[in-house]
Amino acid sequence: MKLPIVAYGDPVLRQAAEEIDENYPNLSALIDNMFETMYAANGVGLAAPQVGLPIRLFVVDASPFGEDEDEVSRDPSTKDFKRVFINPIMVEETGEKWAFSEGCLSIPHINEDVVRPERVVINYLDQQFEEQEEILTGLAARVVQHEYDHIEGKLFIDKLGPLKKAMLKSKLDSISKGQVDVSYKMSFPQLKKKR
């Protein structure tokens, strides 16, 4: 089932998410629905706050980056990189910082260069609640950093300079008011208040 993606401006995107345990209601169905929602919106990652749930859960399938036909932009770190992250903890972010154009399903039609470290160590529970720890580099690390920010109540636009943020203000206001055309179902904070 495709879930509506919460738009910029909704308070759920700004709160630190809560940990869950294996008794979280309908968790397996939620994970399946998040993958289906992400694929339908042509995303490579989706965090639970983006579907209105303030819990420490996100899903990633960055394999399209590993299959890129352009050899220069193909990133081997993303080949078969499909994961479920439950209660993740970012252990370390290190290495050279590099810029890459990021976007977000909750902030459609805005893409900006964001600078992040090239390497992360992340500890998390997988879908079977088995503890995992991975060292990630390249685009795999970047996608995970982006989704991890979501469960911390942060957005990629927070990493932009003041001038760039000011230039985006009217676009962001339009998104929060539902004045954006997307091919996937969205939930807009301003429209909720009017009901």
GISULJO-V733113 format. One record per pair of residues at least 4 apart in sequence whose C-alpha atoms are under 6 Angstrom apart, sorted by the first residue. I is the first residue (numbers start at 0). J is the second residue. Records with the same first field share a line. If there is no record, write none. Layout:
I: J ; J
//
This chain:
0: 32
1: 32 ; 35 ; 36
2: 36
3: 184 ; 185 ; 186
4: 49 ; 50 ; 185 ; 186
5: 49 ; 50 ; 105 ; 185 ; 186
6: 105 ; 186 ; 187
7: 105 ; 106 ; 175
8: 175
9: 188
11: 48
12: 48 ; 152
13: 152
14: 152
15: 150 ; 151 ; 152
16: 53 ; 54 ; 55 ; 150
17: 54 ; 55
18: 54 ; 55 ; 86
32: 36
37: 42
38: 42
40: 183
43: 59 ; 60 ; 61
44: 58 ; 59
45: 57 ; 58
46: 57 ; 146
47: 52 ; 56 ; 57
48: 52 ; 53
55: 85 ; 86 ; 150
56: 84 ; 85
57: 84
58: 82 ; 83
59: 81 ; 82
60: 80 ; 81
61: 77 ; 80
62: 77 ; 78 ; 79 ; 80
64: 73 ; 74 ; 77
65: 73 ; 74 ; 75 ; 77 ; 78
67: 73
76: 139
77: 139
83: 125 ; 126
84: 123 ; 125
85: 123 ; 124
86: 123
87: 122 ; 123
88: 121 ; 122
89: 121
90: 120 ; 121
91: 119 ; 120
92: 118 ; 119
93: 116 ; 118
94: 116 ; 117 ; 118
95: 116 ; 117
96: 115 ; 116 ; 117
97: 114 ; 115
98: 112 ; 113 ; 114
99: 112 ; 113
100: 110 ; 111 ; 112
101: 110 ; 111
102: 109 ; 110
117: 136 ; 137
118: 135 ; 136
119: 134 ; 135 ; 140
120: 133 ; 134
121: 132 ; 133
122: 131 ; 132
123: 130 ; 131
124: 128 ; 129 ; 130 ; 131
125: 129
135: 140
136: 140
143: 147
148: 153
149: 153
173: 178
174: 178 ; 179
175: 187
176: 189
177: 187
//
